[in-house]
Amino acid sequence: MELKEEIKRRRTFAVIAHPDAGKTTLTEKLLLFGGAIHTAGAVKSNKIKKGATSDFMEIERQRGISVATSVMGFEYKGLKVNILDTPGHEDFAEDTYRTLTAVDSVIIVIDCAKGVETQTRKLMEVCRMRNTPVMVFVNKLDRSGKDAFDLLDEIENELNIQVRPLAWPIGGGPSFRGVYNLYESKLSLFLGQDRQSRDGEVVEIDLYDDKLKEYISPKNVDALRTDLELVNGVYPPFELDTYLSGEVAPVFFGSALSNFGVMELLDCFVQIAPSPRPSKTVGRMVDPCEEKLTGFVFKIHANIDPNHRDRIAFLKICSGTFERNRPYLHVDSGKSLKFSSPNAFMADKKSIVDFAYPGDIIGLHDTGNFKIGDALTEGEKLKFTGIPSFSPELFRYIENADPMKFKQLAKGVDQLMDEGVAQLFTSKMNGRKIIGTVGMLQFDVIQYRLEHEYGAKCRYEPISLYKACWIESDDREQMEDFRKRKYTNLAVDKQGREVFLADTSYALSQAIERFPKISFHFTSEF
Ligand code: G4P
């Protein structure tokens, strides 16, 4: 198959949700209906159970699972579908943001009773930054929830995106009868609570066909017709372009647990979701159809097996064809690297691949060369953009707790930062190292992994900070003045860039006001 054909048939996406909305259940059902797995229960939840903050086995178990389910690829109707997993715990939100840099579209799951929740809002902001096309699956229709129109309003207002229903629920909660597929004018009937396969009753029928009453009660028929007249009156007809540009989100309703509405979602998704899109780099856009290979690392998993110092770097292929055993340029180190056993991921298995194409994710065994954001090319010195670190909000000094293990600690901290577990800042005033994270759990993870994987011991000391932000200015005078006045609050990040550590939100807003010629950035990419 030609490169163009391979690209056209790929769909690389992530399912994202606020914890508990049904991401794991929906992902599993997509795999089940896609024929990638044969029994429910094969995809383990990668959630860290509530209250497990100090349960390190749980953290390790989660890491193990998240390697196995990082990418779940399968063939469906001649297409290659790649689902990228995202961590379930909000302390790992930054991992999710990074995963979103490697997808071409997303499906957002919303619980019909809870509506739009905090994490959904944050994830949507990241999608908006990249104009990622979004589809919404309103889940748990088998339970009582909010009214469908109210939910659509809520999604529009809270997620700041126009919506267009492409499926409509018939009844809800105990009286849930099925969904009407607006995209294909098909009625899918809900036959029972324990329906575990996709072979429910699906009838191709026009909304105004008299026969509709043979399938659902006259009352439900009337309600459905009235609802859909309103839908068609309120929402403009679905236009593919507005979905692909990230302006309009098609909405589906269903129940992942009872397999309902999932098939409608999957079938519509594979038809309309985008194939790999061009990627941004400093200086130019990379088109997937370019002959030469390019790709970037968006995730690193290290030391899965403590007996082997193994790391897997996950490479998203952006253009060209990746070939096993062919030398490529690792742009950031200038080294030429060859990979004899690159892994492809199919559902819950991995295998060695000879070729991979744009949209695919491959796992590269790494001896410590890669860090997040690194590029692999056939010689061009590309720097992919859009893979930022976000301003951390939790901080602690990190100190060596075992003087004999200084080197181990330095190496461990260095590698964990390359993996993107947290960010490291060095105080300009006293040279002390500060770890910044987005979640409390990361501090435990770092301490535990330093000890178990690097044989090093660390201890934390409190530091009271509000936020870290990157600073830059063309105005040397103002910058020098700022440096003098804020000397105790300045640090450098791992790349040596200057960072302002604000004690309080007041101090930050004061600084922004008093130093108008300095730019304060809340992501590492500017
Ligand atoms: P997450 O990955 O988004 O965090 O959610 P997950 O799929 O783990 O689902 C969270 C809970 O919601 C699970 O119940 C799951 O069974 C339930 N659920 C998912 N989809 C539906 C649905 O369509 N209808 C109903 N009624 N429930 C749904 P749990 O009790 O927390 O876990 P479990 O013991 O069932 O695994």
Boltz pocket constraint, residues with backbone or C-beta under 6 A from the ligand:
constraints:
  - pocket:
      binder: B
      contacts: [[A, 17], [A, 18], [A, 19], [A, 20], [A, 21], [A, 22], [A, 23], [A, 24], [A, 25], [A, 26], [A, 45], [A, 47], [A, 88], [A, 139], [A, 140], [A, 141], [A, 142], [A, 143], [A, 254], [A, 255], [A, 256], [A, 257], [A, 258]]
      max_distance: 6.0
